[in-house]
Amino acid sequence: SEADARRRCASPLFRRGVFIPDFATLQPARLGLGLRRRLIERGALVYERSRMRRLDSSPDGVTVETDAGSVRAGAAVLAVGPASRALRRLRSRLTVTSSHIVLTEPVPDVVAELGWTGGECITDGRTLVHYFRTTRDGRILLGWGGGRPAYGSRLNGRVEVDPDAAKTAHAALLRLFPGLKSRRITHAWGGPIDVSPSHIPQIGTLPGAPVHFALGFTGNGVGPSNLAGRTLASLALGRADDLTRLPIVEAEAGAWVPPEPIAWLGGSLVRGALVRREQEEEAGRRAGPLTRAVCAAPRAFGIHLSR
Ligand SMILES: Cc1cc2nc3c(=O)[nH]c(=O)nc-3n(C[C@H](O)[C@H](O)[C@H](O)COP(=O)(O)OP(=O)(O)OC[C@H]3O[C@@H](n4cnc5c(N)ncnc54)[C@H](O)[C@@H]3O)c2cc1C
């Protein structure tokens, strides 16, 4: 109920909610650094800042070119997230959009006033999702998954940092928590999101090449990439086990992403319509028929949107 939702966090916008008691939050950078330490302790060699420039493969093995030299191996694992779109053979499996975050200065008084002291991470039910949480030092963080689509495999520019997207995220933060009006935003950042047409990650092997990939986490990869990583290890080692037999391995992409500029034009149109629809719905109005039709268009092409 509205009262129950607001007891956890007293935002004036909350109407009702679902409480999931066994959720947890984690700091993904710490997770990454911890995993890296464990790997090095086990004897793995980690070469950082060695960008793959080219990947050649044959049924017998792969060669990866970097600026400093090349590596030959029996198999390769591609876990490059949104950069997968730069590879011709994976391009039609994903689109790339972006997510942006704003972080306040420490505001323990606002957090206390909201009664938001249980450490809950909260997300709304929009397609262009808002996600928000408190931090240990009493800040509030809000992210918005409504950034502009990337053109082709271009991942720099507004896909990384889009001041407009950060401004929109900040405006949402103030609507959700009006008590933050006079408080400072100390950090804002963004990053590309690898969106799968089915909204389900894709794990598989390129036909005729020992190149195994996982992509399309669609903004929810921190937990699932662990399972994907273990599955990729099994695939690279040529094992047939419970992981490689998971239904998600070699599952269909759901739909193929069209070539550019169609993907970018279509993605931009749909994103604009979703922004308009969600603005109208937040104000308690129904979006116009054209906006609703554009929002529904991806479904006609087999592309799944979360709502
Ligand atoms: C702002 C933002 C908020 C997010 N919030 C959440 C969240 O709340 N919960 C959640 O579950 N997920 C969230 N995500 C998504 C999550 O970060 C990803 O799904 C997850 O990191 C995917 O892991 P990955 O290993 O597939 O790819 P990544 O973590 O993207 O790692 C890919 C790596 O490949 C490297 N790389 C790329 N190209 C090359 C190349 N040519 N050569 C060598 N290396 C290369 C990159 O530098 C990068 O280090 C968020 C993402 C963003 C941007």
The ligand as a MOL file (V3000), in Angstrom:
LIG
                    3D

  0  0  0     0  0            999 V3000
M  V30 BEGIN CTAB
M  V30 COUNTS 53 58 0 0 0
M  V30 BEGIN ATOM
M  V30 1 C 25.5140 4.0620 -14.9860 0
M  V30 2 C 25.3280 2.5760 -14.9360 0
M  V30 3 C 24.6030 2.0120 -13.8980 0
M  V30 4 C 24.4310 0.6340 -13.8180 0
M  V30 5 N 23.7240 0.1140 -12.7580 0
M  V30 6 C 23.5900 -1.2200 -12.6410 0
M  V30 7 C 22.9000 -1.7800 -11.5340 0
M  V30 8 O 22.4000 -1.0660 -10.6610 0
M  V30 9 N 22.7920 -3.1310 -11.4540 0
M  V30 10 C 23.3180 -3.9550 -12.4080 0
M  V30 11 O 23.2110 -5.1800 -12.2940 0
M  V30 12 N 23.9730 -3.4480 -13.4790 0
M  V30 13 C 24.1250 -2.1120 -13.6170 0
M  V30 14 N 24.7790 -1.5900 -14.7040 0
M  V30 15 C 25.2210 -2.5100 -15.7750 0
M  V30 16 C 26.4640 -3.2690 -15.3900 0
M  V30 17 O 27.4990 -2.3490 -15.1080 0
M  V30 18 C 26.8620 -4.1820 -16.5710 0
M  V30 19 O 25.7580 -4.9830 -16.9550 0
M  V30 20 C 28.0120 -5.0860 -16.1920 0
M  V30 21 O 29.1370 -4.3120 -15.8680 0
M  V30 22 C 28.3260 -6.0190 -17.3560 0
M  V30 23 O 29.5420 -6.6560 -17.1320 0
M  V30 24 P 30.4610 -7.0720 -18.3390 0
M  V30 25 O 31.6220 -7.7760 -17.7220 0
M  V30 26 O 29.6650 -7.7610 -19.3880 0
M  V30 27 O 30.9380 -5.7220 -19.0530 0
M  V30 28 P 31.6930 -4.4580 -18.4920 0
M  V30 29 O 31.6370 -4.3630 -17.0110 0
M  V30 30 O 31.1980 -3.3120 -19.3210 0
M  V30 31 O 33.2070 -4.7630 -18.8700 0
M  V30 32 C 33.6300 -4.7960 -20.2030 0
M  V30 33 C 35.1150 -4.4950 -20.2070 0
M  V30 34 O 35.6140 -4.6840 -21.5310 0
M  V30 35 C 36.5900 -3.6970 -21.7660 0
M  V30 36 N 36.7650 -3.5370 -23.2150 0
M  V30 37 C 35.9110 -2.9860 -24.1140 0
M  V30 38 N 36.4440 -3.0180 -25.3430 0
M  V30 39 C 37.6560 -3.6160 -25.2320 0
M  V30 40 C 38.6970 -3.9290 -26.1640 0
M  V30 41 N 38.5890 -3.6520 -27.4630 0
M  V30 42 N 39.8240 -4.5250 -25.6910 0
M  V30 43 C 39.9570 -4.8250 -24.3690 0
M  V30 44 N 39.0020 -4.5520 -23.4390 0
M  V30 45 C 37.8740 -3.9490 -23.8710 0
M  V30 46 C 36.0130 -2.4550 -21.0960 0
M  V30 47 O 37.0390 -1.5110 -20.8540 0
M  V30 48 C 35.4450 -3.0490 -19.8110 0
M  V30 49 O 36.4010 -3.0610 -18.7870 0
M  V30 50 C 24.9810 -0.2090 -14.8150 0
M  V30 51 C 25.7110 0.3500 -15.8670 0
M  V30 52 C 25.8810 1.7320 -15.9320 0
M  V30 53 C 26.6800 2.3180 -17.0670 0
M  V30 END ATOM
M  V30 BEGIN BOND
M  V30 1 1 1 2
M  V30 2 1 2 3
M  V30 3 2 2 52
M  V30 4 2 3 4
M  V30 5 1 4 5
M  V30 6 1 4 50
M  V30 7 2 5 6
M  V30 8 1 6 7
M  V30 9 1 6 13
M  V30 10 2 7 8
M  V30 11 1 7 9
M  V30 12 1 9 10
M  V30 13 2 10 11
M  V30 14 1 10 12
M  V30 15 2 12 13
M  V30 16 1 13 14
M  V30 17 1 14 15
M  V30 18 1 14 50
M  V30 19 1 15 16
M  V30 20 1 16 17
M  V30 21 1 16 18
M  V30 22 1 18 19
M  V30 23 1 18 20
M  V30 24 1 20 21
M  V30 25 1 20 22
M  V30 26 1 22 23
M  V30 27 1 23 24
M  V30 28 2 24 25
M  V30 29 1 24 26
M  V30 30 1 24 27
M  V30 31 1 27 28
M  V30 32 2 28 29
M  V30 33 1 28 30
M  V30 34 1 28 31
M  V30 35 1 31 32
M  V30 36 1 32 33
M  V30 37 1 33 34
M  V30 38 1 33 48
M  V30 39 1 34 35
M  V30 40 1 35 36
M  V30 41 1 35 46
M  V30 42 1 36 37
M  V30 43 1 36 45
M  V30 44 2 37 38
M  V30 45 1 38 39
M  V30 46 1 39 40
M  V30 47 2 39 45
M  V30 48 1 40 41
M  V30 49 2 40 42
M  V30 50 1 42 43
M  V30 51 2 43 44
M  V30 52 1 44 45
M  V30 53 1 46 47
M  V30 54 1 46 48
M  V30 55 1 48 49
M  V30 56 2 50 51
M  V30 57 1 51 52
M  V30 58 1 52 53
M  V30 END BOND
M  V30 END CTAB
M  END
